[in-house]
Amino acid sequence: METIKLYYEDAFLRKFEGVVLSCEAGKKGWAVVLDRTAFYPEGGGQPADHGVLGGVTVLDVHEKDGVITHTCDGPLPAGETVAGELDWDRRFDHMQQHSGEHIVSGMLCQAFRCDNVGFHLGADTVIIDYNADIPWESVLEIEARANRYIWEDHPFRVLWPTAEELKDLPYRSKKELTGAVRIASFPGADMCACCGTHVAHSGQVGLVKFLSCQKFRDGVRLELLCGKRAFDYLSRCWAESVRTGQALSVKPQDTFAAVDRLQRDLGELRARCAALEEESFARTAQEYRGRGDVLLIREPMSSDAVRKLCDAVSAACGGRCAVFAGEPGAYKYAVIHPGHDIRDFIKALNAALRGRGGGRDGFAQGSAQADEGEIRAFFGA
């Protein structure tokens, strides 16, 4: 006997009662079948409902051949009537995401004469794939249209057309459908074959917000948030903008301009620092001109600066130059000995100083976990 699907009769039904037809132990819990249920089973890209059934927790819900099975963390007695209650926050979130996806997909598919070829309602975002190259600017235009439609609070409609009626309906589907087909419709925005649960009016979606658009196969993949998810995301973004604005002493909406100025100032400062660094390295190189092998231990520097200092000194000293920069247990190093094979030397250095790194053609770079005394002892030996 097929399970009566109460979620189709009333998608806002949170509590119900049903008779336990069977209960069997399985690998992931107890498989419970009722004569009727308000728990939506996973399908059509929409995750299953969770909640409580007869005092046990519903972990998952699946449908096969019209029979809906609830995976529970405990058994329920067959033949008894049990009360069920949905995790309503989860269900309503799924309804907001699914309905919002229908509205934007209907508009995008109509505007670009394309198909929605993939839909995944994830725990964080909604992912939608389209078989058309849709520019980001157009995506944002559809976003604005969809939000206007949502705020106009259009009613949601469900149709169960006959086979003849179905032929004349301009509904979206990736394949030809036969038998009983459920058509979910947001008039003026979308008409699509769908088995999922939806809001009663578009206004209950709240808002839609696209996060990204990237090339995917022959089309694009869009990332979407709807309803409370979109509100929470934008609230977090606003909070970050406020904090950033406070740090930069500007209004939250002016943070980009302030950061842009800061980046330019930082770029100029880095250029001046690099010039001063090169002057300093050149003076250091002159101090060691003709001195032969040189070991320098300095305060922490970037790997690039370590290499540049080592390069400058090695060009002047006439021997092998080794530069270590950092603090005990965390040094960056560069070793240069022009015209010499230093691979064996670097292997010994890494072994003695707990280092990692290497190179070729008389140059090596890496890191060491030794302290200054160990470094000097190794080079002294």
C-alpha positions in Angstrom: 0.0 0.0 0.0 1.4 3.4 -1.0 2.0 5.9 1.8 -0.4 8.8 2.0 1.7 12.0 1.4 0.3 14.6 3.8 3.0 17.1 2.8 1.3 17.3 -0.6 -2.1 18.0 1.1 -0.6 20.7 3.3 3.1 21.6 3.1 2.8 23.6 6.3 1.6 20.6 8.4 4.0 20.3 11.3 2.3 17.6 13.4 0.3 14.5 12.4 -0.6 11.0 13.5 -0.1 7.8 11.5 -0.3 4.1 12.0 2.9 2.0 12.1 2.6 -0.6 9.3 6.0 -2.1 9.8 9.3 -1.6 11.8 12.4 -3.5 10.9 16.0 -3.2 12.1 18.5 -2.0 9.5 22.1 -1.0 9.2 21.5 2.7 9.9 18.6 2.4 12.3 15.0 1.2 12.4 13.1 1.3 9.1 9.6 2.5 9.9 6.7 2.6 7.5 3.5 4.5 8.3 0.1 4.5 6.5 0.5 8.3 6.2 3.2 10.8 6.8 4.1 14.5 6.7 7.8 13.7 6.4 9.2 14.6 3.0 11.5 11.9 1.6 14.8 12.8 -0.1 14.2 13.5 -3.8 14.3 16.0 -6.6 17.4 17.6 -5.2 15.7 18.3 -1.9 17.0 16.7 1.3 14.7 14.6 3.6 12.8 16.0 6.6 14.0 15.3 10.1 12.0 15.3 13.3 10.4 13.1 15.9 8.1 10.1 15.4 6.5 8.4 18.4 9.3 9.6 20.7 12.2 8.4 18.5 14.3 10.6 16.2 13.7 10.5 12.4 17.2 10.5 10.9 16.4 10.1 7.2 13.4 9.5 4.9 13.3 7.7 1.6 10.6 6.6 -0.9 10.5 3.5 -3.1 7.6 2.4 -5.3 5.3 4.9 -3.4 6.2 3.6 0.0 7.9 6.0 2.4 10.4 4.6 4.9 11.5 6.6 7.9 15.0 5.7 9.3 14.7 6.2 13.1 17.1 5.8 16.0 14.7 3.5 17.8 11.9 1.0 17.2 8.2 1.7 17.1 5.5 -1.0 17.7 3.7 -2.1 14.6 -0.1 -1.5 14.6 0.0 1.5 16.9 -0.8 5.1 16.1 2.1 7.4 16.7 2.5 11.1 16.7 5.0 12.8 14.4 6.5 16.3 14.5 8.7 17.8 11.9 11.9 19.8 12.5 10.1 22.8 11.1 13.1 25.1 10.8 14.7 22.6 8.5 11.6 22.0 6.5 10.8 25.7 6.0 14.4 26.4 5.1 14.1 23.7 2.4 10.9 25.2 1.1 12.4 28.7 0.9 15.5 27.4 -1.0 13.5 25.2 -3.3 10.8 27.8 -4.1 13.5 30.5 -4.6 15.3 28.2 -7.0 12.2 27.7 -9.0 11.6 31.4 -9.4 15.1 32.3 -10.6 15.4 29.1 -12.7 12.1 29.9 -14.5 13.2 33.4 -15.3 16.7 32.4 -16.4 15.6 29.5 -18.5 13.0 31.7 -20.2 15.5 34.5 -20.8 18.3 32.3 -22.2 16.3 29.5 -23.7 18.2 27.0 -21.6 17.6 24.1 -19.2 18.3 23.7 -15.5 20.5 20.5 -15.8 21.5 20.2 -12.1 20.1 21.2 -8.7 21.5 20.5 -5.3 20.0 21.9 -2.1 23.0 21.7 0.2 23.4 22.4 3.9 25.0 25.8 3.2 24.0 26.9 -0.4 21.9 25.9 -3.4 23.9 24.9 -6.5 22.2 25.1 -9.9 23.7 24.2 -13.3 22.4 25.6 -16.6 23.4 24.5 -20.1 23.9 28.1 -21.3 26.7 30.7 -20.9 24.9 33.2 -18.8 26.9 36.4 -18.0 27.1 37.5 -14.3 25.5 40.9 -15.2 22.5 39.0 -16.5 22.3 36.8 -13.4 22.2 39.9 -11.3 19.4 41.4 -13.5 17.4 38.2 -13.0 18.1 38.4 -9.2 16.5 41.9 -9.1 13.5 40.6 -11.1 13.1 37.6 -8.9 13.1 39.7 -5.7 10.5 42.0 -7.1 8.3 39.0 -7.9 8.9 37.6 -4.4 7.8 40.9 -2.8 4.7 41.1 -4.9 3.6 37.9 -3.0 2.3 35.8 -5.9 0.4 32.5 -4.9 2.0 29.1 -5.5 -0.1 26.7 -7.5 0.0 22.9 -7.9 -1.5 21.1 -10.9 -2.1 17.4 -11.6 -2.9 17.6 -15.3 -4.2 14.7 -17.4 -1.9 13.3 -20.1 -3.8 15.4 -22.7 -3.6 18.6 -20.5 0.1 18.0 -19.9 0.9 18.2 -23.6 -0.4 21.8 -23.8 1.4 23.0 -20.7 4.6 25.0 -21.1 6.4 23.4 -18.2 10.1 22.9 -17.6 11.4 19.4 -17.5 14.7 17.8 -18.5 12.9 14.8 -20.0 9.5 13.7 -21.3 7.2 12.7 -18.5 4.3 10.2 -18.4 1.8 9.1 -15.8 0.8 11.3 -12.9 2.9 14.5 -13.1 2.9 17.1 -10.4 3.4 20.6 -11.8 4.6 23.3 -9.4 3.8 26.8 -10.6 4.6 30.3 -9.6 2.4 32.1 -12.2 4.4 34.6 -14.3 7.7 33.2 -13.1 7.9 29.4 -13.5 6.0 26.2 -14.3 8.0 23.1 -13.6 7.5 19.4 -13.0 8.5 19.0 -9.3 8.0 16.6 -6.4 9.3 19.0 -3.7 7.6 21.1 -1.0 7.1 24.8 -1.5 5.9 27.9 0.2 2.3 29.0 -0.2 3.1 32.5 -1.6 6.3 33.9 -3.1 6.6 36.4 -0.3 7.5 33.6 2.1 10.7 33.1 0.2 11.8 36.5 1.6 14.6 37.2 -0.8 17.1 35.5 -3.2 20.8 36.3 -3.5 23.3 34.8 -6.0 26.8 34.4 -4.6 28.8 33.2 -7.6 28.8 32.2 -11.2 31.4 29.9 -12.8 31.9 28.1 -16.0 30.7 24.5 -15.8 30.8 22.1 -18.8 28.8 23.8 -21.6 27.2 26.3 -19.3 27.4 27.8 -15.9 27.1 26.8 -12.2 25.3 29.3 -10.0 25.5 29.5 -6.2 22.3 30.8 -4.5 20.9 31.6 -1.1 17.2 32.2 -0.3 15.2 33.3 2.7 16.7 33.2 6.1 20.0 31.8 4.7 20.3 34.9 2.5 19.4 37.2 5.3 21.9 35.6 7.7 24.6 35.8 5.0 24.0 39.4 4.2 23.9 40.2 7.9 27.3 38.6 8.5 28.7 40.5 5.5 27.3 43.8 6.9 28.8 43.1 10.3 32.2 42.5 8.7 31.8 45.7 6.7 31.1 47.6 9.9 34.1 46.2 11.6 36.3 46.9 8.6 34.9 50.4 8.4 35.7 51.0 12.0 39.2 49.8 11.5 39.6 52.2 8.5 37.6 55.0 10.1 35.1 55.1 7.3 31.4 54.2 6.8 30.7 50.6 6.1 29.6 51.4 2.5 32.9 53.1 1.9 35.2 50.3 2.9 36.3 49.3 -0.7 37.5 52.8 -1.5 39.4 52.9 1.8 41.0 49.5 1.2 41.9 50.5 -2.4 43.7 53.5 -1.0 45.4 51.4 1.7 46.6 48.9 -0.9 48.1 51.7 -3.1 49.8 53.1 0.0 51.1 49.7 1.0 52.4 49.1 -2.6 54.3 52.3 -2.4 55.6 51.5 1.0 56.8 48.0 -0.1 58.6 49.6 -3.1 60.4 52.0 -0.8 61.3 49.2 1.7 62.5 47.0 -1.2 64.8 49.8 -2.4 66.1 50.4 1.2 66.6 46.6 1.6 68.6 46.4 -1.6 70.8 49.3 -0.4 71.4 47.6 2.9 72.2 44.2 1.3 74.6 46.0 -1.0 76.5 47.6 1.9 76.6 44.2 3.7 78.0 42.6 0.6 80.8 45.2 0.5 81.7 44.4 4.1 82.4 40.8 3.2 84.1 41.4 -0.2 86.8 38.9 -0.7 86.3 37.2 2.7 85.7 33.7 1.3 83.0 31.6 3.0 80.5 33.6 5.0 77.8 32.7 7.5 75.2 35.3 8.4 72.5 34.9 11.1 69.8 37.6 11.0 66.4 38.6 12.5 63.3 37.1 10.7 63.0 38.0 7.1 61.0 36.8 4.1 62.3 33.9 2.1 62.8 36.3 -0.8 64.8 38.7 1.3 67.0 35.8 2.6 67.7 34.8 -1.0 68.5 38.3 -2.1 70.9 38.9 0.8 72.6 35.6 0.2 72.9 36.4 -3.5 74.4 39.8 -2.9 77.0 38.6 -0.4 78.0 35.5 -2.4 78.7 37.7 -5.4 81.2 39.7 -3.4 82.7 37.3 -0.9 84.4 34.9 -3.4 83.2 31.8 -1.5 80.2 30.0 -0.1 77.6 32.3 1.5 74.9 30.9 3.9 72.2 33.2 5.4 69.9 32.1 8.2 67.0 34.4 9.2 64.5 33.8 12.0 64.5 32.7 15.6 65.5 29.6 17.6 63.7 26.6 16.2 62.4 28.4 13.1 65.0 29.7 10.6 64.8 30.2 6.9 68.0 29.7 5.0 69.7 30.2 1.7 73.1 28.8 0.6 74.9 29.9 -2.5 78.3 28.7 -3.8 78.6 29.7 -7.5 80.1 27.0 -9.7 80.0 24.3 -7.0 77.8 21.2 -6.4 76.4 21.7 -2.9 73.8 18.9 -2.9 75.7 16.7 -0.4 76.5 19.7 1.8 72.8 20.6 1.9 71.9 17.0 2.8 74.3 17.1 5.7 72.9 20.6 6.7 69.3 19.3 6.7 70.3 16.2 8.7 72.2 18.2 11.3 69.9 21.1 11.7 66.5 19.3 11.3 66.0 21.2 8.0 64.0 20.8 4.8 65.0 22.2 1.5 67.3 21.9 -1.5 68.2 23.2 -4.9 70.7 22.9 -7.7 73.5 24.8 -9.6 75.1 26.0 -6.5 71.9 27.4 -4.9 69.7 25.9 -2.1 66.9 27.3 0.0 64.9 25.9 2.9 64.1 26.0 6.6 65.7 24.6 9.8 64.5 23.9 13.3 67.8 24.4 14.9 69.0 27.2 17.2 71.9 29.7 16.6 74.4 27.6 18.5 73.7 24.5 16.4 74.0 26.5 13.2 77.3 28.0 14.1 78.6 24.6 15.4 77.7 22.9 12.1 79.4 25.6 10.0 82.4 25.6 12.3 82.8 21.9 11.9 
